[in-house]
Amino acid sequence: MEAAKRNVEKLRLQEAREQNILWRKWGPYLSERQWGTVREDYSQAGNAWDYFSHDQSRSRAYRWGEDGLAGICDDRQQLCFAIALWNGVDPILKERLFGLTNSEGNHGEDVKEYYFYLDSTPTHSYMKYLYKYPQLAYPYADLVNTNRRRHRLEWEYELLDTGVFDDNRYFDVFVEYAKASPEEILIKISIWNRGPQTASLHILPTLWFRNTWSWFGKQPPKPFIKQLNDQTIAASHSELGERYLLYCDRTIPFLFTENETNRERIFNLPNQSPYVKDGINNYVVHGKHEAVNPEKIGTKAAAHYLLEIPANGVEEIQLCLSNRLLDAASFGDKFEAMLQTRSSEADEFYNAIIPVNVSEDERNVMRQALAGMLWTKQFYYYPVYDWLKDEILPPDCQQRYPSRNKEWFHLESADILSMPDKWEYPWFAAWDLAFHCGVLALVDIDFAKDQLRLMTNQVYLHPNGQIPAYEWNFSDVNPPVHCTATWQVYLIDKAMRGGVGDRLFLESMFHKLLMNFTWWVNRKDAHGNNIFEGGFLGLDNIGVFDRSAPLPTGGTLEQADGTSWMAMFCLDMLAIALELALLNPAYEELACKFYEHFMYIAAAMDRIGENEDELWDEEDGFFYDVLCFPNGSSRRIKVRSMVGLIPLFASAVFDTDVLEKLPTFRKRITYFTQKFAPHLHNISNPAQPGVAGRRLLSPVNQEKLRRILEKMLDESEFLSDYGIRALSRYHKDNPYIFTVGSNVYRVDYEPAESSTGLFGGNSNWRGPIWMPVNALLIQSLRKMYSYYGDDFKVECPTGSGNQMTLWEVANEISNRLTKIFLRDQQNRRAVYGHTKKFQNDLHWKDLILFYEYFHGDNGAGIGASHQTGWTGIVARLIQANANLNPQDVLEKGFLSVSSSSFVRS
């Protein structure tokens, strides 16, 4: 108990929950890319990337959000703070991150910067960030032109490839935040010169208001920032009040302008004021003194530091953003003491979460994974009705013709959301977010629950029951994983609360998920046969066709993955209904409904003797999609992919005491199982007891399980040294080819980036390793182990002669996944491939990037480089590997043990 009392961050979380103390009001809620987003797109063609470019971003005020470097803001993004940098040779200030758009990159969009989230507590009482800034001119044109010239089979041209970091001629810019109180934030900027010579750097800590006064009709009075004295500026806002002051540690010049569009530069129209968004840029870079306001007032202001930093030396800046008056004594030793206190409290917090028996390297990876999860929160403002009906238009838009998301006029987001990342995906993605919550629950159970509530509340959930996918097209279909996330978060929370679950949360989520389940049944089971046509389901180019578009053959595609996701959805709804039924008998009938619905779906996946159109292929021992033609004929699409492994996700194990406590449920399923007996031959028999009398529900019986695992654990097929591939390596020498008329469709094994432009070309499911589906495979194998026990063994790897239990198989896959990030015997991290700087350099080798997915053969990071979102699952894998014990699972069951593994005293 003494350790718990010292855990100050846990107390802050408790204060936020129970006393509504606003510890979360300020946080890293700025996007890292607002330009090129759907919200800022006022073009006629709807090409957001090309309409609002990075080149415009320094001069054009945003309408629906803000971005910045290492930035923070309040939870309504009214007042923002970030840093800007200039090395004396760049053509522009470094105010935001640069990257390639979809049309510029040979593999789609890609951020071309090196930045790292080093630490964060859930209340953001302490945060640490690192940005690596070259001393040579940033090679904007080189990056664009070289990548444009490269074709899809070539590697991307990265910032390190340009040579700007040669001889270590760069600055390490560390930014730390520490909250002295909910609304007093200490900011320390430490700039290390890693180069061999003294170098100068302009550092501009910048405070500004999001522009809400130039549009949206009637608005409150325009806010302002003004200078109080030679070390302080003050911000006044009608809602925030006249109480935010930015204090500097020394006498410093302040530069003021307005956060308003430079109409002359962007639209070739006269400016209404000489002070515009890029005024500070023009003053510093081009020496235009008239570009900043001599009256020292505006809506954007920066302190202008110019530092000379010796070779291998460091200079520091201390700042404070506060809602009260401070004096000079607040800086120096007092400032440093508070910063160290918050840093130590962050260590105490994570010491209670990270298992004591993990290595220092594992601890480092886990800590940075969780930091990245917390840093990629974002204020997301998208009131769709207002956006669709916006009448105060920019000069290059005479009339709005918005077609995107018009069916979602009810959606009105103005919330802090967990993002996949804040540059390449600065918008929520529904199924990503569900995976995030299972990891966020480790550090902030309240935030995890709130995120799930948001995605299913009346503001986000469509009246027809659909969950919005992502801002490019809310109507696209992501896998229904929110029920899985809800059940996982509930169990973790229950363990944290000493075995008392938050039934209000669970019950409210159940009713909203029931609406979503109904949408799936009504919209995605075209033939009413319990086989589902979900669409692309977030797996982008996994199929031979674009599964989000009409099929070139006509007809429908009956999906093994879509159907399996729905079987999993049924089982999770069943688990929740059973939990609720223990105190409310009304839920027993719903438990019966989901039990029966699962049985219908599971049986339909291998229909006995019906037209040979079932998803299971007995000859291959694998599940495939089935293409149904307009004339009634059908054909299996024999692509060995993750689609055929997803049926393993649909597994649930129940202890016999559930049947004893719920007699109505027991009576109904006994009757139904007997009546349904002829259809049970090809699925797991729910009446067959396993370890400790447990019962298994799964569309995969023991024989099917062995045959699927034979391929999944074959290193020449799915099993990589770094996890399970999304597509079997079998297709490297045996591509799948489908011909329609004169059109040839082909699926090859592609372990790295995609060779096609499908879905922007930057996402690939034809061979790489994806963390979220691997995590679900591991979880499913561990669940099934609690049923089959130690007597059921399979060969792993296939052909090795090495027999493993399902528990050992799950551990093997988990260890291969974590190996992506950990140093091997040669002191290399697979995630960085052949990038020498990251492998060998003292100031790079322990910094971790959490990529979107990973090379199927060598584990190198591919795709978005900061998608800590679901790749942050590695933190959960490390913790589970350290805490879970197979004997406990056999004795107590997987669910009770796995949920309690996240709780330490």
Secondary structure, 3 states (H helix, E strand, C coil): CHHHHHCHHHHHHHHHHHCCCCCCCEECCCECCCCCCHHHCCCCCCCHHHHCCHHHHCCCCCCCCCECEEEEEECCCCEEEEEEEECCCCCCCECCCCEECCCCCCCCCEECCCEEEEEECCCCCEEEEEEEEECCCCCHHHHHHHHHHCCCCCCCCCHHHHCCCHHHCEEEEEEEEEEEECCEEEEEEEEEECCCCCEEEEEEEEEEECCCCCCCCCCCCCCEEEEEECCEEEEEECCCEEEEEEEECCCCCEEEECCCCCHHHHHCCCCCCCCCCCHHHHHHHHCCHHHCCCCCEECEEEECEEEEECCCCEEEEEEEEECCCCCHHHCCHHHHHHHHHHHHHHHHHHHCCCCCCCCHHHHHHHHHHHHHHHHCEEEEEEEHHHHHCCCCCCCCCCCCCCCCCHHHCCCEEEEEEECCCCCCCCCCCHHHHHHHHHHHCCCCHHHHHHHHHHHCCCCCCCCCCCCCCCCCCCCCCCCCCHHHHHHHHHHHHHHHCCCCCCHHHHHHHHHHHHHHHHHHHHHCCCCCCCCCCCCCCCCCCCCCCCCCCCCCCCCEEECHHHHHHHHHHHHHHHHHHHHHHCCCCHHHHHHHHHHHHHHHHHHHCCCCCCCCCCCEECCCCEECEEEECCCCCEEEECCCEHHHCHHHHCCEEECHHHHHHCHHHHHHHHHHHHHCHHHCCCCCCCCCCCHHHCEEECCCCHHHHHHHHHHHCCCCCCEECCEEECECCHHHHCCEEEEECCEEEEECCCCCCCCCCHHHHCCCCCCCECHHHHHHHHHHHHHHHHHHHHHCEEECCCCCCCEEEHHHHHHHHHHHHHCCCCECCCCCEHHHCCCHHHHHCCCCCCCCCCCCEECCCCCCEECCCCCHHHHCHHHHHHHHHHHCCHHHHHHHCHHHHHHHCCCCC
